[in-house]
Amino acid sequence: MLTHLLGHASGANKTKEKREHLEQFLDDFEILKLEVRLCTDLRILSLKKQAQVAALMEGIGKQITGWRNANPKLPESVRSRPNRAMSARSSFLRYAPYASLG
């Protein structure tokens, strides 16, 4: 679980589209929070330790959420935008049917 979290954080740090990695981090982080609560319920972790871990996890969650919110989701048109050569070609093909009308 921790390696997945580190992988998501590392992926977010390396790419322009950070938001997807950060959202995956937050999803996995919620599972980790549940596991910590389960350990407390099963008396594997004391209430005192669980409170300490929860305080640390709250800070991590706020940090990642802030990082995610600072990176707005890119619109689909920007994420899947072709390179300039393909863009010029597609705009030509879009107007090509009208060229024969004139």
PESULCOR-V730054 format. One record per residue. SS is DSSP state (hx for helix, st for strand, lp for the rest). PHI is phi in whole degrees, 0 to 359 (999 if undefined). PSI is psi in whole degrees, -180 to 180 (* if undefined). Layout:
BEGIN
SS_PHI_PSI / SS_PHI_PSI
END
This chain:
BEGIN
lp_999_-46 / hx_295_-35 / hx_293_-34 / hx_295_-43 / hx_297_-44 / hx_295_-38 / hx_297_-42 / hx_294_-42 / hx_295_-42 / hx_295_-43 / hx_299_-41 / hx_295_-34 / hx_287_-24 / hx_263_-16 / lp_244_164 / lp_284_-34 / lp_269_75 / hx_288_-32 / hx_303_-42 / hx_299_-44 / hx_295_-40 / hx_291_-36 / hx_294_-38 / hx_294_-39 / hx_302_-49 / hx_296_-37 / hx_298_-48 / hx_293_-33 / hx_294_-37 / hx_297_-39 / hx_296_-42 / hx_297_-40 / hx_300_-42 / hx_296_-40 / hx_296_-39 / hx_295_-43 / hx_296_-39 / hx_296_-41 / hx_299_-36 / hx_291_-43 / hx_298_-35 / lp_274_4 / lp_63_29 / lp_278_-31 / lp_238_133 / lp_288_160 / hx_299_-38 / hx_296_-46 / hx_294_-40 / hx_298_-39 / hx_295_-40 / hx_294_-45 / hx_296_-42 / hx_298_-39 / hx_295_-43 / hx_296_-42 / hx_292_-33 / hx_297_-43 / hx_297_-42 / hx_296_-44 / hx_300_-42 / hx_295_-41 / hx_297_-48 / hx_292_-40 / hx_297_-42 / hx_298_-41 / hx_296_-43 / hx_296_-44 / hx_292_-24 / lp_283_-12 / lp_242_90 / lp_298_152 / lp_290_130 / lp_284_141 / lp_297_153 / hx_304_-38 / hx_296_-32 / hx_281_-40 / hx_295_-36 / lp_254_21 / lp_293_129 / lp_286_169 / lp_292_172 / hx_299_-40 / hx_298_-43 / hx_291_-33 / hx_294_-44 / hx_296_-41 / hx_296_-43 / hx_292_-34 / hx_291_-34 / hx_297_-47 / hx_295_-30 / hx_294_-38 / hx_263_-6 / hx_303_-40 / hx_299_-30 / hx_282_-20 / hx_296_-32 / lp_281_-12 / lp_281_-26 / lp_280_*
END
